[in-house]
């Protein structure tokens, strides 16, 4: 399900970006990702928002599987945080930037839950029989940096970010941090699913060996 989440996000984002930006360019990084879900300005907003809705559902299902597969509390906290990220992604698909008040609240939930998720992955890496690989925890470290960057730039009274001024042709740090977090979360889903697959195979191998030993 994590792989499906990443695939849906990549297809939805990629299609919308390619059409709306007339191909991929560096200037795209100065455009906030959530603006592509604006029904008033984006002709492919429906594709973008449906991809968010579908990806959110898949991530929630993946986190439910983790919750019931790994009984330790840290894994379950990660599953809850991940499900919250999935729920916020789903809700952003339902309430895009056109619904500005709801969108601000939901995007803030996405930011905070992403921060909690990536923070929890770090101690999980050091526990015995961890589900986190070095790649996953490295992505989480980058995710922590990008979420902290966004939280420092967020206007907590409005729950929104200040507009970017590109008069000096510089990068917009808000948009850049959003793009980094978006791609980190997609890569996190991919690497975690691959790690989970390996982990489950190892568990099955141990169970089979124990079964044959008891015969």
NUSEVEX-617134 format. One line per 2 residues: number of its first residue (from 0); their letters; for each residue x, y, z of C-alpha. Coordinates in Angstrom, 1 decimal, m for minus. Layout:
REM NUSEVEX-617134
NUM) A) X Y Z | ...
END
This chain:
REM NUSEVEX-617134
0) XX) 0.0 0.0 0.0 | 2.9 2.3 0.7
2) XX) 4.2 1.7 m2.9 | 0.7 2.4 m4.2
4) XX) 0.6 5.7 m2.3 | 3.9 6.8 m3.8
6) XX) 2.8 5.7 m7.3 | m0.5 7.6 m7.1
8) XX) 1.3 10.7 m5.9 | 3.9 10.5 m8.6
10) XX) 1.4 10.0 m11.4 | m1.0 12.7 m10.1
12) XX) 1.8 15.3 m9.3 | 3.8 14.5 m12.4
14) XX) 0.8 14.8 m14.8 | m0.4 18.1 m13.3
16) XX) 3.1 19.6 m13.2 | 3.9 18.7 m16.7
18) XX) 0.7 20.1 m18.1 | 0.5 23.2 m15.9
20) XX) 4.2 24.2 m16.1 | 4.6 23.2 m19.8
22) XX) 7.2 20.7 m18.9 | 9.4 20.6 m15.8
24) XX) 11.6 23.6 m15.1 | 13.5 25.1 m12.2
26) XX) 10.9 27.9 m11.9 | 8.4 25.2 m10.8
28) XX) 10.2 25.0 m7.5 | 9.1 28.6 m6.8
30) XX) 5.5 27.5 m7.1 | 3.8 26.2 m4.0
32) XX) 2.6 22.6 m4.6 | m0.9 23.2 m3.2
34) XX) m1.7 25.9 m5.8 | m1.9 23.1 m8.4
36) XX) m5.1 22.0 m6.6 | m6.8 25.4 m7.2
38) XX) m9.9 24.8 m9.3 | m9.9 28.5 m10.4
40) XX) m6.4 28.5 m11.8 | m5.4 24.9 m12.6
42) XX) m7.1 23.0 m15.4 | m5.8 19.7 m14.0
44) XX) m6.8 20.5 m10.4 | m9.3 17.6 m10.3
46) XX) m6.4 15.1 m11.2 | m4.2 16.6 m8.6
48) XX) m6.8 16.6 m5.8 | m8.0 13.0 m6.7
50) XX) m4.4 11.8 m6.5 | m4.2 13.3 m3.0
52) XX) m7.4 11.7 m1.9 | m6.4 8.3 m3.2
54) XX) m2.9 8.5 m1.9 | m4.2 9.5 1.6
56) XX) m6.5 6.5 1.6 | m3.7 4.1 0.7
58) XX) m1.3 5.5 3.3 | m4.0 5.1 6.0
60) XX) m4.5 1.5 5.0 | m0.7 0.9 5.1
62) XX) m0.4 2.4 8.5 | m3.3 0.2 9.8
64) XX) m1.3 m2.8 8.6 | 1.8 m1.6 10.4
66) XX) m0.3 m1.0 13.6 | m1.6 m4.6 13.7
68) XX) 1.6 m6.2 12.4 | 4.1 m4.8 14.9
70) XX) 2.8 m4.8 18.5 | 5.5 m2.6 20.1
72) XX) 4.4 0.9 21.2 | 6.9 2.9 19.1
74) XX) 5.8 1.1 15.9 | 2.2 1.8 16.8
76) XX) 3.0 5.5 17.5 | 4.6 5.7 14.0
78) XX) 1.5 4.0 12.5 | m0.8 6.5 14.2
80) XX) 1.4 9.5 13.1 | 1.6 8.0 9.5
82) XX) m2.2 7.5 9.5 | m2.6 11.2 10.5
84) XX) m0.4 12.2 7.6 | m2.5 10.1 5.3
86) XX) m5.7 11.6 6.7 | m4.4 15.1 6.2
88) XX) m3.4 14.3 2.6 | m6.9 12.9 2.0
90) XX) m8.5 16.0 3.4 | m6.3 18.3 1.3
92) XX) m7.7 16.5 m1.7 | m11.2 17.2 m0.5
94) XX) m10.5 20.8 0.7 | m8.0 22.3 m1.7
96) XX) m6.7 25.8 m1.5 | m10.0 27.2 m2.8
98) XX) m11.4 26.3 0.7 | m8.8 28.5 2.3
100) XX) m9.7 28.3 6.0 | m10.1 24.5 6.0
102) XX) m7.0 24.1 3.8 | m4.9 26.1 6.2
104) XX) m5.9 24.0 9.2 | m5.4 20.7 7.3
106) XX) m2.1 21.7 5.8 | m0.9 22.6 9.3
108) XX) m2.0 19.2 10.5 | 0.0 17.6 7.6
110) XX) 3.1 19.6 8.6 | 2.9 18.8 12.3
112) XX) 2.1 15.1 11.7 | 4.9 14.8 9.2
114) XX) 7.3 16.2 11.7 | 6.1 13.8 14.5
116) XX) 6.3 10.9 12.0 | 9.9 11.6 11.0
118) XX) 11.0 12.3 14.6 | 9.6 8.9 15.8
120) XX) 11.5 7.1 13.0 | 14.9 8.1 14.5
122) XX) 14.6 6.2 17.8 | 12.8 3.3 16.1
124) XX) 16.0 2.8 14.0 | 18.0 2.1 17.1
126) XX) 15.7 m0.5 18.6 | 16.1 m4.2 18.3
128) XX) 14.6 m5.7 15.1 | 13.7 m2.3 13.8
130) XX) 11.6 m1.8 10.6 | 13.6 1.3 9.7
132) XX) 16.5 1.0 7.3 | 19.4 3.5 7.1
134) XX) 17.7 4.9 4.0 | 14.4 5.4 5.7
136) XX) 16.0 7.1 8.7 | 18.1 9.3 6.4
138) XX) 15.0 10.4 4.6 | 13.4 11.1 8.0
140) XX) 16.3 13.3 9.0 | 15.8 15.4 5.8
142) XX) 12.1 15.4 6.5 | 12.7 16.8 10.0
144) XX) 14.8 19.6 8.5 | 12.2 20.5 5.9
146) XX) 9.3 20.5 8.4 | 11.3 22.6 10.9
148) XX) 12.1 25.0 8.1 | 8.4 25.3 7.2
150) XX) 7.3 25.7 10.9 | 9.7 28.5 11.3
152) XX) 8.3 30.3 8.3 | 4.6 29.6 9.2
154) XX) 2.5 32.5 10.4 | 0.9 30.7 13.3
156) XX) m1.9 33.2 13.6 | m3.0 32.8 10.0
158) XX) m1.8 29.2 9.6 | m0.3 30.3 6.3
160) XX) 3.0 31.3 4.8 | 4.1 34.8 3.6
162) XX) 4.2 35.3 m0.1 | 7.5 35.0 m1.9
164) XX) 9.2 37.9 m3.6 | 11.2 36.8 m6.7
166) XX) 12.4 40.2 m7.7 | 16.0 39.1 m7.1
168) XX) 15.5 35.8 m9.0 | 16.2 33.8 m5.8
170) XX) 14.5 30.6 m4.7 | 11.4 30.8 m2.6
172) XX) 12.3 29.0 0.6 | 8.7 28.2 1.4
174) XX) 8.0 26.5 m1.9 | 11.4 24.8 m1.9
176) XX) 10.8 23.3 1.6 | 7.3 22.2 0.5
178) XX) 8.7 20.4 m2.5 | 11.4 18.8 m0.5
180) XX) 8.9 17.5 2.1 | 6.6 16.3 m0.6
182) XX) 9.3 14.3 m2.3 | 10.8 13.0 1.0
184) XX) 7.4 11.7 2.1 | 7.0 9.9 m1.3
186) XX) 10.5 8.4 m1.1 | 9.8 7.5 2.6
188) XX) 6.7 5.5 1.5 | 8.7 3.6 m1.2
190) XX) 11.7 2.8 1.0 | 9.6 1.8 4.0
192) XX) 7.5 m0.6 1.9 | 10.7 m2.2 0.5
194) XX) 12.1 m2.5 4.0 | 8.8 m4.0 5.3
196) XX) 8.8 m6.5 2.5 | 12.3 m7.7 3.5
198) XX) 11.3 m7.7 7.2 | 8.2 m9.8 6.6
200) XX) 10.2 m12.3 4.5 | 12.7 m12.6 7.3
202) XX) 9.9 m13.2 9.8 | 8.3 m15.8 7.6
204) XX) 11.7 m17.6 7.2 | 12.2 m17.7 11.0
206) XX) 8.7 m19.1 11.5 | 9.2 m21.8 8.8
208) XX) 12.5 m22.8 10.3 | 11.0 m23.0 13.8
210) XX) 8.1 m25.1 12.4 | 10.4 m27.6 10.7
212) XX) 12.6 m27.8 13.8 | 9.6 m28.8 15.9
214) X) 8.5 m31.6 13.5
END
